[in-house]
Each structure stands twice: as C-alpha cells, then as structure tokens.
Amino acid sequence: MESSTEQPEPLGTLIEILEDAEYKVEQPLPGVLRVQGRFSNTERIALQAAADAGDQPVAIWAISHHDDWTLAAWDRPELVTITQRGPAPQRWRHRQLPPQLQPNAPTFLEGAASRFDIVTRPKHRPTDAARAVLESFGITEPAPPGWEPPVVEAPPVVESTVPVDTKPTRSPSGRTRTPKEPKAPAKPEPVVAVCPTCFMALPATGVCDNCG
C-alpha cells in the first residue's frame, strides 16, 4: 500500500516568521506574499522577508498601516523593489546581487545606491527587465491588489479680514488722541488779467486804462 506525504509549503517557514511578528500574511499567488502590519519602513520589511526566504524565489508586498507599500521580487541574482509612499511617484530599483549578498544587506535596508544597481535615466523608473522579473511571479502591476492611490485634496481657501481699530489712542501723557480731520484743500489764488502792452492789471471791463 502506497503512502503519500503532504508536501510542505515552500514559504511555510517565512510565513511563520512573519506571523510571529504579528503581521497579517496572505498568499494571493504562488510564491507571492502580502504582509500587512504596523510598520513605517515598508522597504525594510519586504527586503528582510526576502532574505529570510533564502534563495527561494519570492515576491513580498509589505503594506503599512498608513497604506504605503513596497513590493520586493527576489529571484537570485535579480532583486526588484518598488516603493510607493503616499501620492509620491513609485520608486523602482533593480539590482543584481552577487552570491555573497542577501536582500537584507545594510546598504539595501538603508535605501542607498550601490554598485549592483541597474541605473536608469531618469532615476528609479521601470525597465523591461524589471517588469520581466515581476511577470515571472504572475504580477502585472506593482501595486497590491485592491490598493487605491490616495486622493490629494487642495486645502480650502479661508478668507479673513483685518479688524479696524476705531478706538481713540492715548498719548504717553494719558490724554486721549482723537483722529484729526483732513485739512480742506487750499483755495487757488485768483488769476489777474494784465494788459499785453503795458502789463498793468486790467479792470473788470477788460479795457486798459493806460492804453485804451
């Protein structure tokens, strides 16, 4: 009589490690884990989980309680990470690791650049090679299933007026100062007509008394 033994889950040990850390773990696709918990550095969680898988190919979505996320796809030597923080653009990074390095190397956990990075211009943009790594896990879009980008609302416009102080002011001596009324405009001086010949003032008749 033949006996059959149940094959262990390839990522069973990794799932136990994550659940022991009190993270919620789901497996939406074979070799793909979705990890949620109260953490802020999603890239660090995803890279550490990839390292805990050893050389087992794995893709991990790490989603924080702020709804930020990182997807780390690890299939030695290929390591692809995509990070989304709030409404900022996605940050792609593709590395090719030598045999002695793991995804949780300090340089990678700190988010720093390394000589193992495949540099793109502009920086941190997706490449066909990086997308091919995701597709090997059955992932066509880097965002976690069901995730929606946050809606950024413009701040409301608040109109405010500066109150006008109508109270009389007091001088240092304690006397109340009342606002001075504006002075009336000065009356223009009358224009006196003069004779164009002798330059004497003309009478009201307009005829010069000297010149006629």
Steps between C-alpha positions, in 0.01 A plus 500: 500500500645829393510785748496861393660776702379857481757731346596789730415852393817645336451829685364343819798599714492857372127525569558382857772762552272778378201381702717477812571871446120550520465589133200400294620268222313393187613310190312641198719314248743207516829632633346841578422630850301801613616625841318769698588645838578802711833599351617811317803380299332270249817450295691369800223249585480372141878465460539322833222257407668430166826427683320268745383298198864419420543423132134404462343724231242719667313826456380691805259790528560681829214741577513738796212623712538833314425312173854551368647189339806332352514207262825300514546231234797273569627232263877485529684690369207730415361728772231749403336738748219746436401738778196726520473763774182705497435685175871507404607322178596134525870440566635205299837341568652198323812334640701193402656349811820294515489163684632640828229767537143467626207742456539618861852639451530824705546712188171371359311534829609864521371566148842610378635456149756228434722377219254215449222737390386507140491876447222658295459849359296657649571322827272243663289431193371158388688304236399205285744280694345599834148437372611159372604406856152593627331310219690185599288509820178571310502868601400743225460813714724588796222638722341253744164360385219727612730791588380842390726807479423766760294797391682827558252778576589864459492692829187714544531872439432692820418868465586723792470873560718713723284680758530878498567652840261795537583570864678829573866461587665638808819702506779422748361775724170315528298741289264361246590576144222547255566454133559828322265594224666547165572860408284662237686558176642853467307736274684580180624857465295716259648550156538873417476600135775741387534729200723341239649842416577667834455197722271687738204329662186529294179625658180298496413655163802332345616833344837635615472844661843600366495360152128530433 
